[in-house]
Amino acid sequence: MAIDDGHAIHYTAVQRGTPVFGSDEQVVGKVVEVLDNYREHIMDGVVFETPDGVRRFVDAPEVARTAELGVTLTIPAAEAAVLGPPESGGAMGGTVKRLFGGFRRR
């Protein structure tokens, strides 16, 4: 059964607390914040919190869809469960940061 995540929305409209799903449709957590590179107008990634309270960072290339009722990843729940934590003190350490720099938290 497919995830009923509502209509697709721009990543800047994703709300804190939105469920995050692995590609296997398993819930992996809830959105804490979406990070973007405001100079380039592209998403860097998503910080989400797992059901047991661990914060993890997923890079933008692993985000398949942002929608009203959910964020779906391109990786399964098992891979999302071993993602690293967000870097402390400012912007995250994603691929886009290394290429362009300049982030704003959403």
Rosetta silent file (secondary structure, phi, psi, omega in degrees, C-alpha in Angstrom):
SEQUENCE: MAIDDGHAIHYTAVQRGTPVFGSDEQVVGKVVEVLDNYREHIMDGVVFETPDGVRRFVDAPEVARTAELGVTLTIPAAEAAVLGPPESGGAMGGTVKRLFGGFRRR
SCORE:     score description
SCORE:     0.000 S_00000001
   1 L     0.000  132.908 -177.855    0.000    0.000    0.000 S_00000001
   2 L   -76.400  151.676  177.454    1.369    3.405   -0.986 S_00000001
   3 L   -68.554  132.454  173.766    1.947    6.176    1.535 S_00000001
   4 L   -93.349   90.674 -175.927   -0.869    8.755    1.596 S_00000001
   5 L  -106.647   11.560  178.385    1.298   11.844    1.966 S_00000001
   6 L    76.593 -159.634 -178.301   -0.980   14.393    0.330 S_00000001
   7 L   -79.885  147.828  174.732    0.086   16.818   -2.362 S_00000001
   8 E   -63.320  141.030  177.196    3.717   17.496   -3.216 S_00000001
   9 L  -134.459  161.850  176.690    5.008   20.737   -1.700 S_00000001
  10 L   -67.194  145.390 -177.069    8.200   22.764   -1.940 S_00000001
  11 H   -57.487  -27.490 -179.979   10.787   21.739    0.634 S_00000001
  12 H   -71.693  -13.944  179.752   10.596   25.179    2.273 S_00000001
  13 H   -95.460   -3.337  179.406    6.944   24.479    3.162 S_00000001
  14 L   -67.314  130.217 -177.166    7.650   21.228    5.055 S_00000001
  15 L   -92.669  147.870  172.595    6.572   21.640    8.663 S_00000001
  16 L   -56.080  137.452  179.688    8.409   20.505   11.789 S_00000001
  17 L    93.017   -6.117  177.815    6.909   17.201   12.956 S_00000001
  18 L   -65.116  133.643  179.165    6.091   15.931    9.469 S_00000001
  19 E   -62.322  145.712  175.865    6.613   12.142    9.301 S_00000001
  20 E  -114.819  129.248 -177.637    9.668   10.885    7.395 S_00000001
  21 E  -114.879  142.132  170.228    9.342    7.585    5.514 S_00000001
  22 L   -75.177  169.917  179.555   11.963    5.252    4.112 S_00000001
  23 L   -64.343  -17.569  177.587   11.600    4.057    0.523 S_00000001
  24 L   -91.001   13.605  175.727   10.078    0.877    1.982 S_00000001
  25 L    69.291   15.706  176.502    7.219    3.008    3.422 S_00000001
  26 L   -89.923  138.921  176.970    8.363    2.512    7.031 S_00000001
  27 E   -69.893  128.203  178.650    8.287    5.551    9.335 S_00000001
  28 E  -109.150  -13.713  179.528   11.853    6.523   10.271 S_00000001
  29 E   162.330 -161.481  178.614   11.095    9.667   12.253 S_00000001
  30 E  -131.517  145.889 -179.020    9.752   13.217   12.152 S_00000001
  31 E   -62.140  130.829  170.654   11.185   16.369   10.590 S_00000001
  32 E   -97.287  -47.642  176.257   13.119   18.616   12.954 S_00000001
  33 E  -162.432  154.895  174.766   14.249   21.052   10.259 S_00000001
  34 E  -109.744  131.855 -178.981   14.916   21.349    6.554 S_00000001
  35 E  -106.942  138.221  178.542   18.191   22.990    5.567 S_00000001
  36 E  -132.214  159.824  173.360   18.689   24.911    2.365 S_00000001
  37 E   -97.225   98.403 -172.729   21.421   26.723    0.524 S_00000001
  38 L   -66.389  -26.819  177.941   19.735   30.086    0.195 S_00000001
  39 L   -71.336  -34.785 -178.188   22.247   31.453   -2.321 S_00000001
  40 L   -97.636   -9.226 -179.464   21.687   28.551   -4.686 S_00000001
  41 L    59.243   44.569  177.076   17.979   28.028   -3.829 S_00000001
  42 E  -135.420  151.598  179.185   18.432   24.294   -3.284 S_00000001
  43 E   -76.267  138.355  174.094   17.794   21.959   -0.382 S_00000001
  44 E   -90.485  -40.592 -179.643   20.811   20.635    1.512 S_00000001
  45 E   167.235 -171.813 -176.195   18.980   17.996    3.495 S_00000001
  46 E  -129.043  133.485  169.571   16.655   17.153    6.345 S_00000001
  47 E   -95.802  126.783  176.958   17.296   16.711   10.042 S_00000001
  48 E  -130.093  158.151  178.978   14.839   14.210   11.492 S_00000001
  49 E  -111.848  128.806 -179.977   14.326   12.662   14.897 S_00000001
  50 L   -72.832  164.005  179.110   13.829    8.917   15.206 S_00000001
  51 L   -56.838  -25.976  179.265   11.056    7.488   17.420 S_00000001
  52 L   -93.603   12.024  172.002   13.666    6.853   20.141 S_00000001
  53 L    89.607    9.665  179.493   14.805   10.511   20.101 S_00000001
  54 L   -89.846  131.942  177.580   18.003   10.279   18.020 S_00000001
  55 E   -91.167  135.519 -179.765   18.580   13.087   15.509 S_00000001
  56 E  -132.268  156.763  178.509   19.895   12.119   12.089 S_00000001
  57 E  -117.133  130.820  174.996   20.760   14.052    8.917 S_00000001
  58 E  -117.462  127.122  179.079   19.781   12.910    5.436 S_00000001
  59 E   -66.437  150.301 -178.832   21.395   14.596    2.418 S_00000001
  60 H   -51.392  -40.860 -179.624   19.128   16.107   -0.245 S_00000001
  61 H   -61.719  -17.487  178.075   19.913   13.439   -2.895 S_00000001
  62 H   -94.626    6.798  175.925   18.331   10.868   -0.563 S_00000001
  63 E  -101.018  113.498 -177.377   15.060   12.832   -0.342 S_00000001
  64 E   -83.002  -37.662 -172.616   12.663   11.546   -2.996 S_00000001
  65 E  -156.128  139.399  170.374    9.595   13.656   -2.205 S_00000001
  66 E  -115.556  126.526 -175.810    8.395   16.409    0.085 S_00000001
  67 E  -137.783  171.307 -177.759    4.633   16.452    0.581 S_00000001
  68 L   -54.885  -41.066 -171.348    1.989   17.902    2.883 S_00000001
  69 L  -114.724   10.570  178.974    1.830   14.826    5.102 S_00000001
  70 E   178.901  155.601  172.881    5.239   13.243    4.701 S_00000001
  71 E  -114.165  126.753 -179.090    8.805   13.291    3.450 S_00000001
  72 E  -110.915  132.541 -179.353    9.837   10.171    1.553 S_00000001
  73 E   -93.187  164.220  175.752   13.452    9.091    1.233 S_00000001
  74 L   -89.386   -3.707 -178.444   15.150    7.172   -1.586 S_00000001
  75 L  -114.216  151.135  179.577   16.690    4.820    0.983 S_00000001
  76 L   -72.917  166.764 -177.799   14.961    2.158    3.103 S_00000001
  77 H   -55.834  -38.461 -179.040   14.340    2.503    6.835 S_00000001
  78 H   -61.920  -38.480  177.668   17.314    0.273    7.705 S_00000001
  79 H   -72.862  -38.616  178.944   19.715    2.653    5.918 S_00000001
  80 H   -63.664  -31.853 -178.048   18.044    5.731    7.422 S_00000001
  81 L   -67.374  -17.681 -178.718   18.501    4.204   10.889 S_00000001
  82 L  -112.503   10.957  175.679   22.291    4.337   10.531 S_00000001
  83 L   -64.701  153.116 -179.671   22.615    7.837    9.077 S_00000001
  84 L   -74.329  165.193  177.292   24.919   10.156   10.965 S_00000001
  85 L   -76.123  162.113  173.838   23.826   12.917   13.288 S_00000001
  86 L   -66.990  148.759  176.087   23.632   16.534   12.172 S_00000001
  87 L   -70.866  143.817  179.367   26.855   18.460   12.709 S_00000001
  88 L   -84.011  156.932  174.678   26.703   20.796   15.669 S_00000001
  89 L    72.119   68.318  173.015   27.183   24.528   15.446 S_00000001
  90 L   104.491 -149.623 -172.047   25.655   25.855   12.272 S_00000001
  91 L   -65.565  155.845  179.874   25.080   24.359    8.867 S_00000001
  92 L   -76.007  166.585 -176.117   25.023   20.663    8.211 S_00000001
  93 L   -97.987   44.485 -176.462   27.822   18.777    6.491 S_00000001
  94 L   -80.546  173.272  179.869   25.982   17.762    3.358 S_00000001
  95 H   -58.274  -44.839 -177.227   27.189   17.405   -0.190 S_00000001
  96 H   -62.600  -40.186  178.244   25.694   20.722   -1.246 S_00000001
  97 H   -57.631  -44.807 -178.541   27.505   22.544    1.596 S_00000001
  98 H   -64.628  -30.204 -179.123   30.816   21.201    0.401 S_00000001
  99 H   -83.024  -41.899 -170.763   30.037   22.385   -3.120 S_00000001
 100 L  -122.219  -33.018 -176.333   28.462   25.786   -2.498 S_00000001
 101 L    69.636  174.590  174.641   28.337   26.740    1.192 S_00000001
 102 L    80.491   79.450 -175.046   25.993   29.330    2.695 S_00000001
 103 L  -112.783  155.430  173.291   23.036   27.753    4.522 S_00000001
 104 E  -131.787  134.986  178.126   19.930   28.916    6.226 S_00000001
 105 E   -80.495  144.734  177.914   17.874   26.771    8.573 S_00000001
 106 L  -109.660    0.000    0.000   14.171   26.456    7.870 S_00000001
